[in-house]
Amino acid sequence: MKSIITGVLIGAILFFLLTLIKKDSKYSKLGINLKRNYCPKCNLKQPLIRKPKNKNQMLYGGNTCKNCNTEMDKFGVEIKQRNRTS
């Protein structure tokens, strides 16, 4: 009985982890990117250890280029700045 429960738990965990690993940012904000990013504007290699500049980068990943201040998501796609009227 314990081996069946253990097998089901391991299967559920593996299924959950595999659904989170996505290769395209338009499908999931919760995806995991295992590749190194480059800035989409200046092609500068981004550091592996990042320092989030805002809440969105802290929660979902992403980076801001040190060279040209381009904000990108965790997949290296540029994030367009929104006009905020508050």
Backbone torsions as a table, in degrees:
resi	resn	phi	psi	omega
1	MET	NA	-41.9	179.4
2	LYS	-66.0	-35.1	-179.5
3	SER	-68.9	-32.9	177.3
4	ILE	-67.8	-45.0	178.8
5	ILE	-63.6	-42.0	177.9
6	THR	-62.5	-42.9	178.3
7	GLY	-62.7	-42.1	178.7
8	VAL	-65.4	-42.8	179.0
9	LEU	-63.7	-44.4	178.6
10	ILE	-63.7	-41.6	177.6
11	GLY	-62.6	-42.1	179.6
12	ALA	-66.2	-40.2	178.8
13	ILE	-65.7	-44.5	178.3
14	LEU	-63.3	-41.9	178.1
15	PHE	-61.9	-43.8	179.6
16	PHE	-62.1	-45.7	-179.1
17	LEU	-66.6	-39.7	-179.4
18	LEU	-70.1	-28.8	176.9
19	THR	-75.8	-22.1	178.4
20	LEU	-80.1	-26.0	-178.0
21	ILE	-81.7	102.5	179.7
22	LYS	-117.7	154.3	180.0
23	LYS	-103.8	-3.4	-175.6
24	ASP	-132.2	128.6	-174.6
25	SER	-71.0	-18.0	-178.8
26	LYS	-76.3	-9.4	179.5
27	TYR	-95.6	-33.5	-174.1
28	SER	-154.6	129.2	171.8
29	LYS	-75.5	-21.9	-176.3
30	LEU	-90.3	4.4	-179.4
31	GLY	-64.0	166.1	179.9
32	ILE	-116.3	126.7	176.8
33	ASN	-104.3	121.3	-178.2
34	LEU	-102.0	2.5	-178.1
35	LYS	-102.7	161.5	179.1
36	ARG	-77.7	140.0	-179.2
37	ASN	-98.6	152.6	172.6
38	TYR	-126.7	147.2	179.0
39	CYS	-63.2	133.4	-179.2
40	PRO	-71.1	-19.0	-179.5
41	LYS	-94.7	-51.7	-173.6
42	CYS	-106.9	-2.2	176.7
43	ASN	63.3	27.4	177.0
44	LEU	-80.1	133.3	178.4
45	LYS	-66.7	130.2	-178.2
46	GLN	-88.9	147.6	-177.6
47	PRO	-68.6	151.2	177.4
48	LEU	-69.7	-40.0	177.6
49	ILE	-96.1	113.8	-173.4
50	ARG	-105.3	159.4	173.5
51	LYS	-117.5	109.3	-178.2
52	PRO	-62.7	137.7	179.9
53	LYS	-96.4	-17.3	-179.7
54	ASN	-149.4	177.9	-176.4
55	LYS	-65.9	-37.9	-179.8
56	ASN	-63.2	-42.3	177.5
57	GLN	-66.4	-35.0	-179.6
58	MET	-68.8	-39.9	-176.7
59	LEU	-81.6	-41.9	-171.4
60	TYR	-113.9	1.7	-177.9
61	GLY	89.6	174.8	-178.6
62	GLY	124.8	176.9	-174.6
63	ASN	-157.5	161.5	171.7
64	THR	-119.7	126.8	-177.4
65	CYS	-65.7	133.3	178.5
66	LYS	-73.0	-25.7	-176.4
67	ASN	-80.0	-48.4	-173.1
68	CYS	-122.8	6.2	179.1
69	ASN	57.7	31.3	175.2
70	THR	-81.8	129.4	177.7
71	GLU	-90.4	132.0	-178.7
72	MET	-134.0	158.4	176.4
73	ASP	-82.7	-176.0	-175.9
74	LYS	-68.3	-12.9	179.1
75	PHE	-98.0	0.5	178.5
76	GLY	86.7	16.2	178.4
77	VAL	-95.0	132.3	-177.0
78	GLU	-63.4	137.5	176.5
79	ILE	-100.5	121.2	179.1
80	LYS	-73.2	136.9	179.3
81	GLN	-71.7	133.5	177.5
82	ARG	-90.8	144.3	174.1
83	ASN	-80.1	116.6	-178.9
84	ARG	-102.4	122.2	177.2
85	THR	-114.0	95.3	-179.3
86	SER	-120.2	NA	NA
